Amino acid sequence: YWDLIKYLDEHDMDTSISFTSNLWDFYLQPEKWEKLFKHKRVGVATSFQYGNERQLANGTIFNENLFRAVIEVFKERIGYIPMFIGVITNNNEDKVLDTVRLAKDLGTVCKFNPAVKSGRCKNSYPLWKAYQKYLEIIEAGLAQYEYNASILKDIINGNHDTCPYNRNCWKSIRSISPNGLIHSCGCFNDDHIINTELGDKTYCLSEYKDKDLLRDFKALKEECFTCDLFSLCNSCFKQIHDIKQDHMEKEHCIHMKQIEQRLKSL
């Protein structure tokens, strides 16, 4: 990380580093990370979700008490409370509001993204259900504590460019994998590794060949281009990919139409 910061400084690049971690190693040895996390180029986010899926190496469930302990050390050593990311799955969808209330209690913001088929995750969470959850958060008066709900109106109007709402993400985002590959999308990079092993078609985003993506995943359906909800359903190529792969275009559209008026009334 220091080599990367040195390179950015030497080339006078206007680049920030988004560091997302469960912060467990920081919790165990904060002195190792303190100087880096306080650097002006570095912004730190963490992750948490209820359930039994998050386990430490020794099998201990990473529960709310452990999460609060990590946050307390981070606040004490780094000076602020980081936002945290969660993934909505079929196993924890009933805990979305509880998670947002936890963010409120901690004095921070969470960002709940629907699961996509990537890495060890074999089933995506329906995108239309995620938008239902964001509406529930808004209607519960908690939008300011969940990032996606807070920007939902902007997303509908095509006025937001953060992941996963940026159709030009490869032009501004770079991710570094543990194996050293540089790419714009961690999910497509996971697919790239697997597809290469299987001999299937892949999208190596380290090469940033957007023409293939635009041709194969320009939209869920041709009718999308005349729909007011285009930006909600067609901003992320990976989500388009998963919906098409599961042949769920029709079901997705039916459910989005059912909540269209609630979305437009924001």
C-alpha positions as CSV (number, residue, x, y, z in Angstrom):
1,Y,0.0,0.0,0.0
2,W,2.8,2.4,0.8
3,D,4.4,1.6,-2.6
4,L,1.1,2.6,-4.3
5,I,0.9,5.8,-2.3
6,K,4.5,6.6,-3.2
7,Y,3.7,6.1,-6.8
8,L,0.6,8.3,-6.7
9,D,2.5,11.1,-4.9
10,E,5.5,11.0,-7.3
11,H,3.1,11.3,-10.3
12,D,1.0,13.9,-8.6
13,M,-2.2,11.8,-9.3
14,D,-5.6,12.9,-8.0
15,T,-6.4,9.4,-6.8
16,S,-7.9,8.1,-3.6
17,I,-7.7,4.6,-2.2
18,S,-10.8,2.9,-0.9
19,F,-9.8,0.3,1.6
20,T,-12.5,-2.2,2.5
21,S,-11.7,-4.7,5.2
22,N,-13.3,-6.7,8.0
23,L,-10.7,-5.0,10.2
24,W,-10.0,-8.1,12.2
25,D,-6.2,-7.8,11.7
26,F,-6.4,-4.2,12.6
27,Y,-8.3,-5.1,15.8
28,L,-5.6,-7.6,16.8
29,Q,-2.7,-5.3,16.0
30,P,-3.9,-1.7,15.4
31,E,-0.3,-0.3,15.5
32,K,0.4,-2.1,12.2
33,W,-2.3,-0.2,10.4
34,E,-2.7,3.1,12.2
35,K,-0.4,5.2,10.1
36,L,-1.8,3.9,6.8
37,F,-5.4,4.3,7.8
38,K,-4.8,7.9,8.8
39,H,-3.2,8.8,5.5
40,K,-5.0,11.5,3.5
41,R,-5.4,9.3,0.4
42,V,-6.9,6.4,2.3
43,G,-10.6,6.0,3.2
44,V,-11.6,2.9,5.2
45,A,-14.9,1.0,5.1
46,T,-15.7,-2.3,6.9
47,S,-18.3,-5.0,6.6
48,F,-20.9,-6.6,8.8
49,Q,-24.1,-8.6,8.4
50,Y,-26.2,-10.6,10.8
51,G,-26.3,-14.4,10.6
52,N,-23.9,-17.3,10.8
53,E,-22.1,-16.8,7.5
54,R,-19.3,-14.6,8.8
55,Q,-16.8,-16.7,10.8
56,L,-13.3,-16.2,12.0
57,A,-10.6,-18.7,11.2
58,N,-11.2,-20.5,14.5
59,G,-14.9,-20.9,13.7
60,T,-16.1,-18.1,15.9
61,I,-19.2,-16.3,14.5
62,F,-18.4,-12.6,13.8
63,N,-21.4,-11.3,15.7
64,E,-22.6,-7.8,16.6
65,N,-20.7,-7.8,19.9
66,L,-17.4,-8.5,18.1
67,F,-18.3,-5.9,15.4
68,R,-18.9,-3.3,18.0
69,A,-15.6,-4.0,19.7
70,V,-13.8,-3.6,16.4
71,I,-15.6,-0.3,15.7
72,E,-14.7,1.0,19.1
73,V,-11.0,0.3,18.6
74,F,-11.1,1.9,15.2
75,K,-12.8,5.0,16.5
76,E,-10.2,5.3,19.3
77,R,-7.1,4.8,17.1
78,I,-8.2,6.3,13.8
79,G,-10.6,9.0,15.0
80,Y,-13.8,8.2,13.1
81,I,-16.4,5.6,12.7
82,P,-16.2,3.9,9.3
83,M,-19.2,3.1,7.2
84,F,-19.9,-0.6,6.7
85,I,-21.0,-2.8,3.8
86,G,-23.4,-5.7,3.9
87,V,-24.7,-8.2,1.4
88,I,-28.4,-9.0,1.2
89,T,-29.0,-12.7,0.8
90,N,-32.0,-14.9,1.1
91,N,-30.7,-15.9,4.6
92,N,-30.5,-12.4,6.0
93,E,-33.1,-10.4,4.2
94,D,-35.3,-10.2,7.3
95,K,-32.4,-8.4,9.1
96,V,-32.0,-5.5,6.7
97,L,-33.9,-3.0,8.9
98,D,-32.1,-4.3,12.0
99,T,-28.8,-3.7,10.3
100,V,-29.7,-0.1,9.3
101,R,-30.8,0.6,12.9
102,L,-27.4,-0.7,14.0
103,A,-25.7,1.8,11.7
104,K,-27.9,4.6,13.2
105,D,-27.0,3.5,16.8
106,L,-23.3,3.5,15.9
107,G,-23.5,6.9,14.3
108,T,-22.5,5.8,10.8
109,V,-23.9,4.6,7.5
110,C,-24.3,1.1,6.0
111,K,-24.5,0.1,2.4
112,F,-26.5,-3.1,1.7
113,N,-25.9,-4.5,-1.8
114,P,-27.8,-7.5,-3.3
115,A,-25.6,-10.6,-3.6
116,V,-24.3,-11.4,-7.1
117,K,-23.0,-14.7,-8.3
118,S,-19.3,-14.3,-7.7
119,G,-16.6,-16.2,-5.9
120,R,-18.2,-18.6,-3.3
121,C,-21.6,-17.1,-3.8
122,K,-23.6,-19.3,-6.2
123,N,-27.0,-17.5,-6.0
124,S,-27.7,-13.8,-6.7
125,Y,-30.3,-12.0,-4.6
126,P,-33.1,-10.6,-6.9
127,L,-32.4,-7.0,-7.8
128,W,-36.1,-6.1,-7.6
129,K,-36.3,-7.4,-4.0
130,A,-33.3,-5.2,-3.1
131,Y,-35.2,-2.2,-4.4
132,Q,-38.2,-3.2,-2.3
133,K,-35.9,-3.3,0.8
134,Y,-34.6,0.2,0.0
135,L,-38.2,1.4,-0.2
136,E,-38.9,-0.2,3.2
137,I,-35.8,1.6,4.6
138,I,-37.1,4.9,3.3
139,E,-40.6,4.4,4.5
140,A,-39.2,3.5,8.0
141,G,-37.5,6.9,8.1
142,L,-34.0,5.4,8.1
143,A,-32.8,6.4,4.6
144,Q,-30.0,8.6,5.9
145,Y,-28.4,5.5,7.5
146,E,-28.3,3.3,4.4
147,Y,-26.4,4.6,1.4
148,N,-28.4,3.0,-1.4
149,A,-31.7,4.2,0.0
150,S,-30.4,7.7,0.5
151,I,-29.5,8.0,-3.2
152,L,-32.3,6.1,-4.7
153,K,-34.0,9.1,-6.3
154,D,-30.7,10.2,-7.9
155,I,-30.2,6.6,-9.3
156,I,-33.6,6.7,-10.9
157,N,-32.7,10.0,-12.6
158,G,-29.3,8.5,-13.7
159,N,-27.4,11.0,-11.6
160,H,-25.1,8.7,-9.6
161,D,-21.9,7.1,-10.5
162,T,-20.9,4.9,-7.6
163,C,-20.8,1.1,-7.9
164,P,-23.1,-0.6,-8.8
165,Y,-24.9,2.4,-10.6
166,N,-22.2,3.4,-13.0
167,R,-22.4,2.0,-16.6
168,N,-18.9,3.5,-17.2
169,C,-17.3,2.0,-14.1
170,W,-14.2,0.7,-15.9
171,K,-13.2,4.3,-16.8
172,S,-12.8,5.5,-13.2
173,I,-12.5,2.4,-10.8
174,R,-9.5,0.2,-10.4
175,S,-9.4,-2.8,-8.0
176,I,-6.4,-4.9,-7.0
177,S,-7.0,-8.6,-6.4
178,P,-4.9,-10.7,-3.9
179,N,-3.2,-12.3,-6.9
180,G,-2.1,-8.8,-8.1
181,L,-4.5,-8.4,-11.1
182,I,-5.7,-4.9,-11.6
183,H,-9.2,-4.6,-12.9
184,S,-12.4,-2.5,-12.6
185,C,-14.8,-5.1,-11.3
186,G,-14.0,-7.7,-8.6
187,C,-17.1,-9.8,-9.5
188,F,-16.3,-10.0,-13.2
189,N,-12.6,-10.7,-12.2
190,D,-13.8,-13.7,-10.2
191,D,-15.8,-14.9,-13.2
192,H,-12.8,-14.3,-15.4
193,I,-10.7,-16.7,-13.3
194,I,-13.3,-19.4,-13.2
195,N,-14.3,-19.1,-16.9
196,T,-10.7,-19.2,-18.0
197,E,-10.3,-22.5,-16.2
198,L,-13.5,-23.8,-17.8
199,G,-12.7,-22.5,-21.3
200,D,-15.8,-20.4,-21.3
201,K,-16.2,-16.8,-22.6
202,T,-14.9,-14.3,-20.2
203,Y,-14.5,-10.5,-19.7
204,C,-11.0,-9.7,-18.6
205,L,-11.6,-6.2,-17.3
206,S,-7.9,-5.6,-16.7
207,E,-8.0,-4.9,-20.5
208,Y,-11.0,-2.6,-20.2
209,K,-12.6,-3.7,-23.5
210,D,-16.0,-2.1,-23.0
211,K,-17.3,-3.0,-26.5
212,D,-17.9,-6.7,-25.5
213,L,-19.8,-5.6,-22.4
214,L,-21.9,-3.1,-24.2
215,R,-22.8,-5.6,-26.9
216,D,-23.6,-8.5,-24.6
217,F,-25.2,-6.7,-21.7
218,K,-26.4,-3.3,-23.1
219,A,-29.8,-3.9,-21.3
220,L,-32.0,-6.6,-19.9
221,K,-34.5,-6.1,-22.8
222,E,-34.8,-3.8,-25.7
223,E,-37.9,-2.3,-24.0
224,C,-35.7,-1.1,-21.2
225,F,-34.5,1.9,-23.3
226,T,-37.9,3.5,-23.2
227,C,-38.6,2.7,-19.5
228,D,-38.4,5.3,-16.8
229,L,-36.7,2.7,-14.5
230,F,-33.8,2.1,-17.0
231,S,-31.1,3.3,-14.6
232,L,-32.3,1.1,-11.8
233,C,-32.3,-2.1,-13.8
234,N,-29.5,-1.6,-16.3
235,S,-26.7,0.3,-14.5
236,C,-24.5,-2.7,-13.5
237,F,-23.3,-5.1,-16.2
238,K,-22.7,-7.8,-13.6
239,Q,-26.3,-7.6,-12.4
240,I,-27.5,-7.7,-16.0
241,H,-25.3,-10.7,-16.6
242,D,-26.7,-12.6,-13.6
243,I,-30.3,-11.9,-14.4
244,K,-29.9,-13.0,-18.0
245,Q,-28.0,-16.1,-17.0
246,D,-30.8,-17.1,-14.7
247,H,-33.4,-16.2,-17.4
248,M,-35.2,-13.9,-14.9
249,E,-35.7,-10.9,-17.1
250,K,-39.5,-11.3,-17.3
251,E,-39.9,-11.9,-13.5
252,H,-37.6,-8.9,-12.7
253,C,-39.6,-6.6,-15.0
254,I,-43.0,-7.7,-13.6
255,H,-41.9,-7.0,-10.0
256,M,-40.3,-3.7,-10.9
257,K,-43.5,-2.5,-12.5
258,Q,-45.3,-3.4,-9.3
259,I,-43.2,-0.9,-7.3
260,E,-42.8,1.7,-10.1
261,Q,-45.2,4.2,-8.6
262,R,-43.6,4.0,-5.2
263,L,-40.2,4.6,-6.8
264,K,-41.5,7.5,-8.9
265,S,-43.1,9.2,-5.9
266,L,-39.8,9.6,-4.1
